[in-house]
Amino acid sequence: MLDLEEIDKDLYRSKKLWVPMGARGVFGGNVVGQALVAATNTVSTDYSVHSLHSYFLLPGDHSIPILYHVERVRDGKSYCTRTVTATQRGKNIFVCTASFQVPRPSALSHQYPMPNVPHHSELPSQEDLIRSMIDSPKVPENFTELLKQRLEEDTKRHTLKELRNPSVRTEQSFWIKCKGKLGDVLALHQCVVAYGSDHNLLNTVPLAHGSTWLSRRGANPKITMMASLDHSMWFHCPFRADEWMLYVCETPRSGCDRGLTFGRIYKEDGTLAVSVAQEGVVRLKESTPSAATVEQPKL
């Protein structure tokens, strides 16, 4: 997913793109991760990314490659900056500016503590949850087919009822890691977490209104559209993406068809490794009560 073909100096082309089930275009984390790979390829190994800020301009088309052009904005002794523009069919679909730093020790250090949550060893995996619902006789056949498609794609303990009618909350947490081993190059681990950081982050917004993609008509609003607008990340310290990390997502505000989310990614030892911020389009449609349930005015 992150491998790129170098076709000229500072110009790269994607090899593989993924569209999540029901999405309008290429997975946003796919584009963020590949853009960071392109930028990292133009920077000395003395530097490590410490932040990136990006905008999604148009949905990506998975049927043709994405071209990534890197602009070498600045090279300094301690910091260097790159801007990556992603294009398809001559149009800009994404732009990202990443800043890299020569790592150095500092006496200045503090962080938000990691919340107390169930350990990943005590929880079923996402695949386990989906399989249990597929095997459940209570799940309708048409819904089972949807779950099988989802299983082919890809932590908190959920039931089907909770997924369809979730409790109203402004925060969710789950454990993440990639499958297999990645080696010891930090830049690759950073690009992999950039890819994964877009997963479920914006989905925190409809949770604040008691909705998910699996919500049915009833008391819960129905999601009609969700799309990322921007995505920012701050990398605080070295980490491994092939080891368990806790992703804490929260949404402080929504309105004007937009929702704001923040994410904190902790190492298993409680160290805050990455911070994330994203705003996206989130449109919900209130359920319309049937004629039988509409209260008639009294004379």
N, C-alpha and C positions, 0 to 999 in steps of 0.2 A: 504493500500500500504506500510505502514511503520512498520506494526506489525510483530514481529519476534518471533519464537519459540526457547526458550533456551533448548538445548539438552545436554549440558555439561558445565562445567566451561569455560567461555570465548569462547564458541562455540554456534553459532546461525544459524537458518535456516529460509529462507524466507517463507511467507505464500501466497503471491500474487505478481505476476510480470506482467508488461504491456509492450507490443510491439506496438509502434505507427504505424499507417497505412503507409506501404511502407518502414519501417525501417528494418535493417539487424538483429537487436537483441533487447534485453530488453532496455527500455528507460534508458538513462544514469543517469538521476536524480533519478530514482527508486533505482539504485544501490548505488549512493552517499548517498541518504537519509537513506537507510537501513544500510549502513556501519556506518554512524554517530550514528544511534540508537544503534548499537552493541557496539561501542566505549563508548558512553555515559552510557550504562548500567554497565560498569565496573569502573566508576568514581564516587567519592563521590559527593553528591549534593552541596557541598561547591564550586565546580568548575563549570565553564561554558566554552563551546568551544569558542575559539577566532580565530582559523584558521584550515584549513585542506588543504592538497595537495594530489592529487590522479592521478592515471594513469589507463586508460582503456586499457587492454591487449588483450582481445578477446571479441567478441559479446556474450552477455548472451542469454541462451536458456530458453524461458518462459515455456517450457514443463516440466522442472524439477526444484526443489528448488535450490537456491544458498546458499552455506554454507559460513558463515562469522566467521573467526577465529581471535580473538583479542589478540595481544601481548602487555603486559603491559611493555612498554619500560622504563618509568621513573615515579616515584611519588615524587614530591618535595613539599615544603611548599607553594609555590606560583603557580607553574606550574606542570602539569603532561602530559605525552605523551602516545598515543596509536597508534599502527599500526594495521590496519585491512586488512586481505587478503581474498578475495572472490574467491571461487573455484566452479567448476562444472566438473564432470567426472574426478576428479583428476588433473585438470589443473587450474592454476591461471588465472582468467579472469579480475581481478581488484585489485588494492592495494591502500590503503589510509592511510596517517599519519595525525592524528588530535592532536592538542595541546589545553589543557584546562588551565584556569587561575582562581584563586580566585579573583573575581571582587573587585576593590578598586577605590576610587575617585582619580582624577588627575587634576592638574591645566593645564596640556598640552592638548589642544583641538583645532583642526581646521578641516575644511572639504571643499570639493568642494560644491558650492551652488547648490541646486536643480534647474534644468532648468524650465523656464516658459512654461508650456504645458496646454492644455485644461483639465479642471477638469473631473474626472471620471463620475460625474453626468451628464455631457454634452455629453457623448459618448455612442454609442451603445455597448453592450457586444459582445464578439466573437460569442456567440450563436445567438444573434440578427442579426449579419452580415451574418452568414451562412444561417439562415432561409430566410432572404430577397433575397439571391441569389437563394435558392432552389425554391422560389415562382416566380422568375423572368422569363417571357417568352423568354427572350433573352439568357438564359443559355441552352446549348445543353443537351439532355436527359442523355447522358452518363456521362456528367460532374455533373449533378444533383445527380446521384447515388453516385458519389465520395463524394459530399458534405454531403449527408445523412449519409455516413459512418463516415465522420469526425465529424458530429454533435453527433453521438453516442459515440464518444471518449471523448470528453471533456465535438490596441484599439484606435487604430487610425482609423478614418473613411475611409474605403477603398471601392472602386467600383471594380467590376469584372475586368474591364480594367486595373486598377492599380495593381491588384493582379497578372495578367498575364504579364503585361509589366510595372514593377515598375520604378519609377524615380531612377536614380543612386544616391546613398547616402551611407555614411559610418556610419550612426547612425540611430537607431530607438528606440522609447520609447513606453511603454504600462503600463497600470495599472493592478496589479495582487492582488488577495487575494483568500484564500481557501473558499469553501462553508461551512456554518455552523460555530459553535463555537468550540474552541479547549481547553477551560479551561485556567488555569493560570500558568501551568508549562512551563517555558521559554524554556527548552530543547526541548519540543515537537514543539514549534514554530520554533526553529532553524532547526530542522530536516525537517519540512515541507517546509521551504524556501530553504533548500539544495535540496530537491526534485524538487521544482519549478524553481530553478536557471538555470537548463539546458534547460528550455523551450525557444525556439526561439533565444537563444544567438548565436549559430553558424550560424543560418540563416541570421545573419547580414552580413556575408562575401559575399554571392552571390548578396546581394542587392547592394554592391559596384560595381558590374558588370551588374546591371540592370536585375537580374534574381531572380526567386523564384521557388518553386516546381511546381507552376501552369503556369510557362512560356511555351509558345509554340514556335515551330520553327519559325524563322523570324529574326528580328534584335538582339534578345536576346540570349545569350548562354544558353544551356540546362544543368541543374544539372544532372550529372551521378552518383555521389557518395558523401556522407557526413557522417563523423563518428568522434566522439570526441576522442581525444588522451589523453588529461589531463584536469584537472579541479581543480581550487584552489579557496578558499573562505576565507574572513576575516570578522569576526563578531565584529562590533564596539560598539554596545550598545543593550540593551533590546528592543524588538519590539513584535508586535503581527502579526502573519501570517494570522489571520482571519479579519484583518483590511486592508484597501486599502494601497498599496505601489506602488511607481513608479519605474519601471525597465528601466533604461537607458542603452542601449547596443551600443557599438561602435567597429569598426574594424580598427586598424591603418595600417595593413599590411597583404598581402597575397603573396604567391609565393611557388614554389617547391611543388605544390599540397597541401599546408597547408594554413590555415587562422588563424590569431590571433584575439581574441576578448576580450574586457573588459566590465564588467557590474557594474553599481552602483544602489543599491536598497535603495530608500528613503522612510522614513515614510511620511505620509500625511502632517505632520507639517514642512517638509523640512529637517529633520534630516537624514544624511547619516548613514544607519544602517548596510549595508553589501556591501562589494566589492567582485567582482568575476573576474576571468581570466580563459580563456580556449583557447586551440589550438586544431584544428581538421583537418582531411583530407577533402579537398573541391576540387572536380574535376568538371570542366565545359567543355562542348563540344561546340565549335563554330558552329553556324548554317551553313549549306552548301547551297549556293544559287542554285536554280534550273537552268537547262540549258537555260531556256528562259530568265533568268535575268543575265546570265553571259555575260559580255561585250566581244565581239569578237575583236581580234587584227586587226587593220587596216593596209592594205598593202600600 
